[in-house]
Amino acid sequence: MKIDALARLERHAKRLAEIAAVLGRYGLADLFGGFKYAWLQDRLKSSDGKSLTEGVTQAARVRMALTELGTTFIKLGQMLSTRADLIGPEMTEELSELQSNVPPDAADIARATIESELGSSIAELFARFDDEPLAAASVAQVHAAMLPTGQSVVVKVRRAGVAEQAATDLEIVQALAELLEKHSPALRSYQPLALVRQFRRTLLRELDFSYERQNLEEFGRNFADDPTVCIPEVFPHLCSHQVVTMERLEGVLGSDVEALQQSGEDLGEFARRGANMYLDMVFRDGFYHADPHPGNLILLPGNVVGVIDCGMVGRIDEDLRDEVEALLLGIVEQDSHLVSEQVLRLGAVPQDCAREKLRADLQDFMADYTGMPLNEIRVGSALSNLVEIIRGHHIVLPPALALLLKTIIVLEGTSRRLSPEISLTELMKPYSSRLMLRRFSPGRVAKRARRAWRSWDRLLNALPRDLTDLLSRFRDGTLTVHLDHRHLDPIVNRLVLGILTAAVFLGSSELWSRDAKPLLFGVSVFGALGYAISLFLGWRLLRAIRKSGNIQSKD
């Protein structure tokens, strides 16, 4: 692994030098302290040997460095901002502020991309196309246009060279993750390699606009009968892997607070409708918009909620939904045992997890909200505290659940920004009741019974064949049993060292007592030398036992 990772890094030496220089300038070279490669360490130093941001928190320095490194690293930071269970609340909050400040591509470049992707000239495709983009981000820029039918649309175009740069950066990031997992104890607990693999899948999907088109179409079907929600219509014949054309929503962006206040609309109702829309996505459809910040919501006439930028989505499969429902039921019923068991079932639990301590921490957590009025409970704060407890016990949540928790936390912040009086807890109450009814409905019980029957059926079909094979091997004498003795090597080594020390000590005593020649000042030289060796070996054995913290330790 090490040779392969280094080979990939050396193939992109120029880009790696840029990354290392940025990390050095922002004082982040200490993260690579376990690396013993001089050629990389030399590049991790700033020209004057000092950080550009001395006195600034490490989380802020990470955010600034990722911003300077460009699209791939900005997206990496945004993905990490969903993993509070790994990186903690301070880093999560800082990375949530990541934004790209990049100038848009020239109009002729955007036009060339559209024409190449859609196979026709701009004049044939649109009655009007504005060269000045409405918005520009690290991956794409958006242009206003008009169809020959007279309908206003927006055209989202992928920036030139983004995919190629992302491919290079992904290869570098994966190689660095392999080296970090091997050489950096400070970062190993963050599971860098698993995170990078997840990030690779997410980024490649985000760079392919055909997925965003599918997301818009699925959201449109899910809310086709809801007059309070407007999903932009997509025009498939004007879409490709690098271009997506959709209906232009004319309204007020949720991030424009002043314009919202001057709109004359009921912002409280707008906030409630937006929150209910997200709760429907999560608990009804299992498919949700995973970036609910105010800039992705539009206030349309009549307090209709418009949704834009559907590139980042989340899905909850049936099994995960069952587990999340059980977790919610445990919280509602104040059952710390059920909540702790669900947390242990949902997450990757270390072997040394103190389950009773986890249960006690969760019981204290739930006691803080017992008897509190619903409108006073802040779901985002509660979930943040829950994630911090999980992180404190080194439990790693599945990415789908971590993204869901982050979405709900951001949703509450957005809702309260639009209307401080809104209570996400009160809005979630009907969903909790529906979850309980759905969980114990005859259809769901029958479905679980069918699933259990299929599992037992597979077991009963396989059991006779496996037992026959086992008995045949036993009768033929070909049955082998493989035992994995964990931590046995250190125990055997200490036992051998103890025996060797005792043997040397006894042999030296025999030589000393018999005045075995040669003698020095009347003392047997070999006896004295043996005593010295046995004392050294005994000291090493006692030191090893003491370092383990317990004379009976297996480590």
DOGU-649034 format. One record per residue (C-alpha): residue number from 0; x, y, z. Coordinates in steps of 0.02 Angstrom, whole numbers, m for minus. Last residue first. Layout:
# DOGU-649034
{NUM; {X; Y; Z}}
...
This chain:
# DOGU-649034
{554; {m61; m305; 1285}}
{553; {m136; m454; 1378}}
{552; {m135; m364; 1545}}
{551; {m118; m471; 1701}}
{550; {21; m365; 1777}}
{549; {m84; m214; 1739}}
{548; {m39; m44; 1667}}
{547; {40; m116; 1509}}
{546; {190; m4; 1537}}
{545; {221; m88; 1706}}
{544; {224; m262; 1630}}
{543; {347; m207; 1496}}
{542; {457; m120; 1626}}
{541; {455; m274; 1739}}
{540; {513; m384; 1594}}
{539; {648; m261; 1539}}
{538; {714; m249; 1719}}
{537; {718; m439; 1732}}
{536; {817; m450; 1570}}
{535; {941; m321; 1633}}
{534; {957; m408; 1803}}
{533; {983; m576; 1715}}
{532; {1120; m503; 1605}}
{531; {1210; m425; 1754}}
{530; {1200; m586; 1854}}
{529; {1267; m683; 1705}}
{528; {1415; m564; 1692}}
{527; {1450; m588; 1878}}
{526; {1445; m778; 1860}}
{525; {1551; m772; 1702}}
{524; {1684; m667; 1790}}
{523; {1685; m777; 1947}}
{522; {1732; m666; 2094}}
{521; {1897; m675; 2190}}
{520; {1954; m503; 2135}}
{519; {1927; m564; 1956}}
{518; {1912; m751; 1933}}
{517; {1920; m852; 1772}}
{516; {1864; m976; 1832}}
{515; {1709; m1040; 1920}}
{514; {1708; m990; 2102}}
{513; {1579; m1127; 2140}}
{512; {1454; m1003; 2215}}
{511; {1473; m880; 2071}}
{510; {1451; m1014; 1935}}
{509; {1295; m1085; 2021}}
{508; {1222; m910; 2048}}
{507; {1253; m871; 1864}}
{506; {1157; m1027; 1812}}
{505; {1011; m982; 1926}}
{504; {1002; m803; 1859}}
{503; {1020; m858; 1677}}
{502; {879; m985; 1700}}
{501; {766; m861; 1790}}
{500; {790; m730; 1654}}
{499; {758; m859; 1517}}
{498; {598; m917; 1603}}
{497; {537; m738; 1621}}
{496; {581; m695; 1440}}
{495; {489; m850; 1379}}
{494; {334; m802; 1480}}
{493; {345; m622; 1420}}
{492; {356; m678; 1238}}
{491; {212; m801; 1261}}
{490; {100; m664; 1331}}
{489; {151; m540; 1195}}
{488; {113; m669; 1059}}
{487; {m58; m720; 1128}}
{486; {m142; m550; 1098}}
{485; {m279; m634; 995}}
{484; {m271; m823; 977}}
{483; {m366; m855; 815}}
{482; {m413; m1038; 809}}
{481; {m437; m1131; 646}}
{480; {m522; m1300; 662}}
{479; {m489; m1435; 532}}
{478; {m602; m1579; 482}}
{477; {m513; m1696; 361}}
{476; {m523; m1851; 471}}
{475; {m642; m1940; 352}}
{474; {m778; m1956; 485}}
{473; {m762; m1774; 540}}
{472; {m762; m1716; 357}}
{471; {m920; m1816; 323}}
{470; {m1002; m1751; 483}}
{469; {m970; m1569; 431}}
{468; {m1033; m1596; 253}}
{467; {m1193; m1678; 317}}
{466; {m1218; m1536; 441}}
{465; {m1195; m1406; 302}}
{464; {m1320; m1493; 187}}
{463; {m1448; m1516; 327}}
{462; {m1430; m1331; 381}}
{461; {m1443; m1247; 209}}
{460; {m1629; m1268; 183}}
{459; {m1670; m1231; 365}}
{458; {m1563; m1072; 362}}
{457; {m1637; m1009; 197}}
{456; {m1814; m1040; 263}}
{455; {m1771; m953; 428}}
{454; {m1715; m798; 333}}
{453; {m1868; m804; 217}}
{452; {m1983; m822; 368}}
{451; {m1902; m671; 454}}
{450; {m1932; m565; 297}}
{449; {m2112; m626; 284}}
{448; {m2140; m586; 469}}
{447; {m2064; m413; 447}}
{446; {m2183; m381; 301}}
{445; {m2332; m446; 401}}
{444; {m2290; m328; 545}}
{443; {m2272; m184; 421}}
{442; {m2441; m222; 341}}
{441; {m2527; m248; 509}}
{440; {m2470; m75; 567}}
{439; {m2349; m71; 713}}
{438; {m2214; 36; 630}}
{437; {m2342; 137; 533}}
{436; {m2437; 186; 689}}
{435; {m2276; 229; 781}}
{434; {m2209; 328; 632}}
{433; {m2374; 420; 613}}
{432; {m2365; 477; 794}}
{431; {m2186; 533; 770}}
{430; {m2235; 624; 610}}
{429; {m2372; 717; 704}}
{428; {m2242; 773; 834}}
{427; {m2112; 833; 707}}
{426; {m2193; 1003; 683}}
{425; {m2196; 1029; 871}}
{424; {m2012; 985; 883}}
{423; {m1969; 1099; 737}}
{422; {m2034; 1245; 837}}
{421; {m2061; 1408; 741}}
{420; {m2059; 1570; 840}}
{419; {m1892; 1631; 770}}
{418; {m1964; 1634; 591}}
{417; {m1848; 1633; 439}}
{416; {m1691; 1611; 544}}
{415; {m1783; 1487; 653}}
{414; {m1823; 1379; 502}}
{413; {m1645; 1388; 434}}
{412; {m1569; 1337; 602}}
{411; {m1695; 1196; 619}}
{410; {m1655; 1133; 444}}
{409; {m1467; 1139; 479}}
{408; {m1488; 1017; 625}}
{407; {m1609; 909; 526}}
{406; {m1486; 898; 379}}
{405; {m1339; 858; 495}}
{404; {m1438; 715; 573}}
{403; {m1482; 646; 401}}
{402; {m1302; 658; 340}}
{401; {m1239; 562; 493}}
{400; {m1374; 431; 464}}
{399; {m1325; 401; 283}}
{398; {m1138; 403; 327}}
{397; {m1158; 261; 455}}
{396; {m1117; 321; 631}}
{395; {m947; 294; 711}}
{394; {m946; 258; 898}}
{393; {m791; 326; 987}}
{392; {m883; 340; 1155}}
{391; {m861; 529; 1156}}
{390; {m922; 532; 975}}
{389; {m1088; 456; 1026}}
{388; {m1105; 583; 1168}}
{387; {m1063; 724; 1046}}
{386; {m1192; 657; 923}}
{385; {m1325; 665; 1059}}
{384; {m1276; 842; 1105}}
{383; {m1288; 896; 923}}
{382; {m1456; 808; 909}}
{381; {m1522; 905; 1059}}
{380; {m1455; 1071; 993}}
{379; {m1536; 1042; 824}}
{378; {m1701; 985; 901}}
{377; {m1717; 1140; 1007}}
{376; {m1847; 1104; 1140}}
{375; {m1941; 1257; 1200}}
{374; {m2093; 1233; 1087}}
{373; {m2111; 1056; 1151}}
{372; {m2129; 1109; 1332}}
{371; {m1994; 1030; 1444}}
{370; {m2055; 889; 1556}}
{369; {m1904; 780; 1522}}
{368; {m1780; 869; 1409}}
{367; {m1624; 864; 1520}}
{366; {m1672; 689; 1576}}
{365; {m1642; 629; 1398}}
{364; {m1457; 673; 1405}}
{363; {m1436; 602; 1580}}
{362; {m1509; 437; 1519}}
{361; {m1396; 443; 1367}}
{360; {m1242; 466; 1477}}
{359; {m1298; 322; 1590}}
{358; {m1325; 207; 1441}}
{357; {m1155; 251; 1371}}
{356; {m1074; 217; 1541}}
{355; {m1161; 48; 1547}}
{354; {m1101; 10; 1371}}
{353; {m919; 49; 1403}}
{352; {m853; 25; 1225}}
{351; {m692; m78; 1227}}
{350; {m729; m171; 1066}}
{349; {m764; m12; 969}}
{348; {m942; 11; 904}}
{347; {m983; 47; 721}}
{346; {m1151; 133; 737}}
{345; {m1334; 90; 711}}
{344; {m1347; m60; 826}}
{343; {m1252; 23; 968}}
{342; {m1357; 180; 951}}
{341; {m1514; 73; 947}}
{340; {m1461; m18; 1106}}
{339; {m1424; 148; 1192}}
{338; {m1595; 217; 1144}}
{337; {m1684; 59; 1202}}
{336; {m1595; 62; 1371}}
{335; {m1622; 249; 1390}}
{334; {m1810; 229; 1372}}
{333; {m1881; 406; 1385}}
{332; {m2035; 350; 1285}}
{331; {m2008; 486; 1154}}
{330; {m1821; 450; 1147}}
{329; {m1849; 262; 1130}}
{328; {m1979; 289; 995}}
{327; {m1859; 401; 900}}
{326; {m1724; 266; 906}}
{325; {m1848; 134; 848}}
{324; {m1897; 246; 702}}
{323; {m1713; 270; 658}}
{322; {m1687; 81; 656}}
{321; {m1838; 50; 546}}
{320; {m1785; 191; 428}}
{319; {m1612; 115; 415}}
{318; {m1688; m51; 360}}
{317; {m1807; 29; 236}}
{316; {m1674; 134; 151}}
{315; {m1646; 317; 192}}
{314; {m1585; 424; 48}}
{313; {m1492; 589; 45}}
{312; {m1475; 726; m83}}
{311; {m1343; 850; m142}}
{310; {m1368; 905; m323}}
{309; {m1541; 977; m291}}
{308; {m1493; 1160; m311}}
{307; {m1664; 1243; m302}}
{306; {m1824; 1226; m200}}
{305; {m1976; 1341; m206}}
{304; {m2092; 1358; m57}}
{303; {m2262; 1438; m94}}
{302; {m2307; 1579; 24}}
{301; {m2439; 1642; m98}}
{300; {m2310; 1717; m216}}
{299; {m2143; 1621; m212}}
{298; {m2018; 1622; m69}}
{297; {m1863; 1531; m131}}
{296; {m1761; 1401; m36}}
{295; {m1583; 1348; m79}}
{294; {m1504; 1506; m7}}
{293; {m1587; 1472; 161}}
{292; {m1482; 1315; 197}}
{291; {m1572; 1149; 175}}
{290; {m1430; 1050; 93}}
{289; {m1479; 866; 97}}
{288; {m1636; 874; m11}}
{287; {m1727; 716; 40}}
{286; {m1773; 539; m9}}
{285; {m1851; 425; 123}}
{284; {m2021; 476; 51}}
{283; {m2131; 500; 204}}
{282; {m2010; 526; 349}}
{281; {m1869; 621; 262}}
{280; {m1952; 708; 116}}
{279; {m2109; 742; 216}}
{278; {m2002; 818; 355}}
{277; {m1917; 927; 225}}
{276; {m2083; 992; 157}}
{275; {m2148; 1017; 334}}
{274; {m1997; 1129; 371}}
{273; {m2027; 1233; 213}}
{272; {m2212; 1248; 248}}
{271; {m2180; 1302; 427}}
{270; {m2050; 1431; 372}}
{269; {m2167; 1504; 241}}
{268; {m2307; 1510; 369}}
{267; {m2196; 1605; 490}}
{266; {m2137; 1718; 348}}
{265; {m2314; 1776; 314}}
{264; {m2290; 1873; 151}}
{263; {m2274; 2063; 139}}
{262; {m2117; 2046; 33}}
{261; {m2022; 2179; 132}}
{260; {m1966; 2057; 267}}
{259; {m1910; 1931; 136}}
{258; {m1814; 2066; 42}}
{257; {m1718; 2111; 200}}
{256; {m1681; 1930; 244}}
{255; {m1609; 1884; 73}}
{254; {m1550; 1706; 115}}
{253; {m1723; 1632; 81}}
{252; {m1711; 1694; m98}}
{251; {m1860; 1797; m154}}
{250; {m1963; 1744; m304}}
{249; {m1962; 1702; m488}}
{248; {m1923; 1518; m510}}
{247; {m1835; 1482; m675}}
{246; {m1885; 1313; m748}}
{245; {m1741; 1194; m776}}
{244; {m1595; 1161; m892}}
{243; {m1456; 1043; m839}}
{242; {m1286; 1039; m924}}
{241; {m1127; 936; m897}}
{240; {m1194; 756; m900}}
{239; {m1335; 811; m1016}}
{238; {m1495; 914; m1011}}
{237; {m1589; 1018; m1140}}
{236; {m1694; 874; m1207}}
{235; {m1737; 830; m1026}}
{234; {m1819; 998; m985}}
{233; {m1839; 999; m796}}
{232; {m1982; 1083; m704}}
{231; {m1929; 1173; m545}}
{230; {m2003; 1099; m384}}
{229; {m2141; 1206; m309}}
{228; {m2213; 1166; m138}}
{227; {m2374; 1234; m58}}
{226; {m2487; 1162; m194}}
{225; {m2439; 982; m146}}
{224; {m2505; 857; m275}}
{223; {m2347; 846; m380}}
{222; {m2238; 842; m224}}
{221; {m2164; 666; m241}}
{220; {m2165; 674; m432}}
{219; {m2070; 839; m435}}
{218; {m1946; 775; m306}}
{217; {m1911; 626; m420}}
{216; {m1889; 738; m574}}
{215; {m1774; 856; m481}}
{214; {m1667; 711; m417}}
{213; {m1656; 634; m592}}
{212; {m1594; 801; m663}}
{211; {m1469; 814; m521}}
{210; {m1406; 640; m564}}
{209; {m1385; 687; m748}}
{208; {m1278; 831; m686}}
{207; {m1126; 718; m663}}
{206; {m1004; 818; m556}}
{205; {m1112; 788; m402}}
{204; {m1109; 601; m431}}
{203; {m919; 602; m444}}
{202; {m910; 705; m285}}
{201; {m1019; 588; m182}}
{200; {m931; 429; m237}}
{199; {m759; 503; m203}}
{198; {m816; 571; m35}}
{197; {m869; 398; 24}}
{196; {m700; 328; m27}}
{195; {m614; 476; 56}}
{194; {m707; 447; 219}}
{193; {m662; 263; 222}}
{192; {m478; 306; 196}}
{191; {m477; 446; 327}}
{190; {m551; 340; 468}}
{189; {m558; 488; 590}}
{188; {m471; 381; 723}}
{187; {m315; 379; 613}}
{186; {m299; 567; 616}}
{185; {m192; 594; 772}}
{184; {m106; 425; 748}}
{183; {m35; 486; 581}}
{182; {72; 355; 491}}
{181; {m37; 218; 420}}
{180; {m207; 304; 410}}
{179; {m119; 461; 353}}
{178; {m27; 367; 216}}
{177; {m186; 290; 147}}
{176; {m277; 457; 161}}
{175; {m135; 543; 68}}
{174; {m152; 418; m76}}
{173; {m341; 446; m80}}
{172; {m320; 635; m77}}
{171; {m192; 630; m219}}
{170; {m302; 521; m329}}
{169; {m453; 628; m289}}
{168; {m355; 786; m330}}
{167; {m307; 722; m502}}
{166; {m484; 666; m545}}
{165; {m555; 829; m475}}
{164; {m440; 932; m586}}
{163; {m501; 836; m739}}
{162; {m684; 853; m688}}
{161; {m669; 1039; m654}}
{160; {m579; 1080; m818}}
{159; {m720; 1188; m886}}
{158; {m857; 1234; m762}}
{157; {m1015; 1130; m768}}
{156; {m1163; 1225; m839}}
{155; {m1329; 1259; m755}}
{154; {m1454; 1337; m874}}
{153; {m1597; 1436; m799}}
{152; {m1767; 1449; m883}}
{151; {m1896; 1578; m933}}
{150; {m2033; 1512; m1048}}
{149; {m2058; 1603; m1214}}
{148; {m2089; 1447; m1319}}
{147; {m1918; 1472; m1402}}
{146; {m1845; 1447; m1228}}
{145; {m1777; 1592; m1127}}
{144; {m1611; 1600; m1035}}
{143; {m1532; 1643; m868}}
{142; {m1358; 1572; m838}}
{141; {m1298; 1469; m689}}
{140; {m1118; 1424; m650}}
{139; {m1046; 1256; m600}}
{138; {m924; 1162; m489}}
{137; {m840; 1296; m381}}
{136; {m988; 1414; m385}}
{135; {m1053; 1549; m501}}
{134; {m1221; 1638; m496}}
{133; {m1336; 1733; m613}}
{132; {m1209; 1716; m753}}
{131; {m1179; 1860; m877}}
{130; {m1192; 1785; m1051}}
{129; {m1381; 1790; m1046}}
{128; {m1461; 1672; m1173}}
{127; {m1617; 1718; m1273}}
{126; {m1728; 1622; m1394}}
{125; {m1637; 1465; m1341}}
{124; {m1582; 1301; m1421}}
{123; {m1560; 1355; m1602}}
{122; {m1468; 1516; m1556}}
{121; {m1359; 1422; m1431}}
{120; {m1301; 1306; m1569}}
{119; {m1345; 1122; m1569}}
{118; {m1269; 958; m1507}}
{117; {m1326; 970; m1327}}
{116; {m1156; 935; m1246}}
{115; {m1046; 1026; m1371}}
{114; {m1164; 1174; m1384}}
{113; {m1178; 1190; m1195}}
{112; {m990; 1175; m1167}}
{111; {m951; 1301; m1305}}
{110; {m1075; 1425; m1232}}
{109; {m996; 1410; m1059}}
{108; {m822; 1438; m1134}}
{107; {m885; 1586; m1238}}
{106; {m961; 1665; m1083}}
{105; {m797; 1665; m988}}
{104; {m791; 1550; m837}}
{103; {m851; 1625; m675}}
{102; {m732; 1700; m546}}
{101; {m703; 1593; m392}}
{100; {m747; 1628; m210}}
{99; {m800; 1456; m150}}
{98; {m892; 1437; 13}}
{97; {m855; 1338; 170}}
{96; {m958; 1398; 318}}
{95; {m1012; 1220; 364}}
{94; {m827; 1183; 386}}
{93; {m822; 1293; 540}}
{92; {m976; 1216; 620}}
{91; {m912; 1040; 592}}
{90; {m738; 1082; 658}}
{89; {m811; 1148; 820}}
{88; {m943; 1010; 835}}
{87; {m825; 859; 827}}
{86; {m728; 778; 685}}
{85; {m798; 600; 684}}
{84; {m976; 604; 751}}
{83; {m992; 781; 679}}
{82; {m982; 701; 508}}
{81; {m1091; 812; 398}}
{80; {m958; 950; 395}}
{79; {m840; 819; 322}}
{78; {m940; 823; 160}}
{77; {m927; 1011; 151}}
{76; {m740; 1000; 183}}
{75; {m718; 873; 43}}
{74; {m821; 984; m72}}
{73; {m705; 1129; m36}}
{72; {m557; 1012; m61}}
{71; {m615; 959; m234}}
{70; {m661; 1135; m289}}
{69; {m509; 1235; m236}}
{68; {m354; 1225; m126}}
{67; {m381; 1402; m61}}
{66; {m548; 1357; 17}}
{65; {m475; 1200; 96}}
{64; {m336; 1303; 175}}
{63; {m458; 1432; 243}}
{62; {m570; 1298; 321}}
{61; {m423; 1205; 398}}
{60; {m357; 1369; 471}}
{59; {m528; 1405; 547}}
{58; {m532; 1232; 629}}
{57; {m353; 1255; 693}}
{56; {m403; 1414; 782}}
{55; {m318; 1576; 730}}
{54; {m173; 1641; 837}}
{53; {m48; 1620; 698}}
{52; {m132; 1631; 529}}
{51; {4; 1644; 397}}
{50; {103; 1509; 487}}
{49; {288; 1535; 508}}
{48; {444; 1455; 431}}
{47; {473; 1604; 318}}
{46; {445; 1508; 155}}
{45; {309; 1400; 231}}
{44; {352; 1220; 267}}
{43; {257; 1065; 211}}
{42; {359; 1050; 50}}
{41; {516; 997; 142}}
{40; {415; 867; 239}}
{39; {360; 786; 75}}
{38; {536; 759; 5}}
{37; {596; 709; 179}}
{36; {476; 562; 194}}
{35; {454; 509; 374}}
{34; {269; 551; 389}}
{33; {205; 544; 569}}
{32; {202; 735; 581}}
{31; {78; 750; 439}}
{30; {m55; 839; 542}}
{29; {86; 950; 606}}
{28; {97; 1026; 431}}
{27; {m64; 1122; 463}}
{26; {13; 1293; 496}}
{25; {m86; 1385; 363}}
{24; {66; 1420; 254}}
{23; {126; 1240; 269}}
{22; {m43; 1169; 217}}
{21; {m44; 1286; 67}}
{20; {133; 1233; 17}}
{19; {88; 1049; 36}}
{18; {m61; 1068; m80}}
{17; {42; 1161; m211}}
{16; {183; 1032; m199}}
{15; {53; 894; m221}}
{14; {m8; 978; m379}}
{13; {169; 979; m450}}
{12; {211; 803; m390}}
{11; {59; 722; m471}}
{10; {141; 559; m525}}
{9; {243; 567; m363}}
{8; {85; 554; m259}}
{7; {25; 401; m355}}
{6; {192; 315; m331}}
{5; {190; 356; m145}}
{4; {18; 276; m125}}
{3; {70; 119; m221}}
{2; {231; 100; m120}}
{1; {139; 121; 45}}
{0; {0; 0; 0}}
